[in-house]
Structures are given as C-alpha cells and as structure tokens.
C-alpha cells in the first residue's frame, strides 16, 4: 500500500526523521506513537505528500509518491491534520463537499454518488445542525468532527489521521473509534498518530514507534512493557475484561 525507504527529513539542518524503512500493507491498522517532538506529525505529512522535499523515497501502490498529481493523490489517500491547523473561513457544507472534488472536473456538477457520500458523512457524525456554520465559529471538537467527516466522505482506501481524538468529548471519541474499527473491517488501510495508546492499541494490527526521529519499532502489534518504558518513561499494564484487551498506564 505505502512504503518508505531511507526516509529522512530535516528543517534548517535539524533532523526530524532519520533513515526510516517500513511498509504498510493493504488493510493494516497502524498505530504511530512516540513522545512529543519524535517526528510523528512530520511523518504523516510526508506520507500524505505534503512535504515533498523529504529525502529517500515513499511509494504508494508501487509508484513514487512524488509522481502523483494532487488530484490523483486525493483519490487514493485522505489526510486529517490536527484540528488547530484549520483556519479557512469556509462553511461546513463546503468543507464536507470538498472531499468529493477529486472525482469530478471543476465544471462538473455533483453526482448522485457525491451527494450520497455527503449525506452519509453528515449523518454518521451528526452534523445536520452545523452545515451552514462558518468553520471559524466552531469549537475545537466540532471542527474535528467536520474534518473527520470530510475524510470519510472522500472515500479513499488509505486514511492518515493525526491525533483524531483531540478536542472530542468521550461520547464522540468512542463513536470515532468504533467508526474506524468498522472502516478497517471493510478493508480500509488506516495509519493513526495518537498518544491515546489505550484507545487504539486493541484495534491496531501493527505499531510504529518513533524515538527522536528514528524508528524504534515497526512490526506486528505486541504488548511490550520495555518498549513503552523506553518510549514514554512509564510502564503499561494489560488486562482482559469482558472479552476485551485493555492496556493502561501503571501508576
């Protein structure tokens, strides 16, 4: 699906990512974690094709990411940044419908399929009452829900999410986790950057741990007290309750 070979990225000669090698297969659910400043968000932006000056190579579906036109890339992956990166004064409805732009020309009207995808996203995220609101008037949690809905309306095989649960209330966070779980079952490939290890560890098929821009671990999901201790400086415990695997910080 998407792979990195010798991937490095630096800003003003300061190394952010250092010589990363990994392959995300189709229908993987990858949890990316690491301390603040480890390079997680930068990695996601590189994979989304937003930082094309990175060294090394990223390939999507066997083809160099750099060779994709923006519109072509938007039909293959969806990238959700952290909510506070969104500052455009757009109506919620227009933000959501923008997710369908890769599927039509600039002069082509919205199709029935476009409107079906739009209606499904609005209903899934309960956005009916926000459609005529300006994005800049929304709370952080409301903006996050709109951007998440837009990513799903885009309807692509690869979804990249950066801290998707930030600003969400507990009910909204639970709804999103369940929706991601359902999308993964349907065959989507998901890469999520999150400090919410407890939420996403049970869903992940693979884990990618970054430490100071270097790859500390990439592979099948595993519970390793040593890995979490090395990354975060705290230990985690794991229990099984009501048939569910639960991990938590050992205080």
Helices and strands as residue ranges (DSSP letters): E 2-11, E 14-24, E 29-33, H 40-47, E 55-60, E 63-64, G 65-67, H 70-74, E 77-80, G 83-85, H 92-97, G 98-103, H 112-125, G 128-130, G 135-137, H 140-154, E 158-162, H 170-185, E 189-193, H 197-200, E 206-211, E 214-220, H 225-232, E 236-241, E 244-249
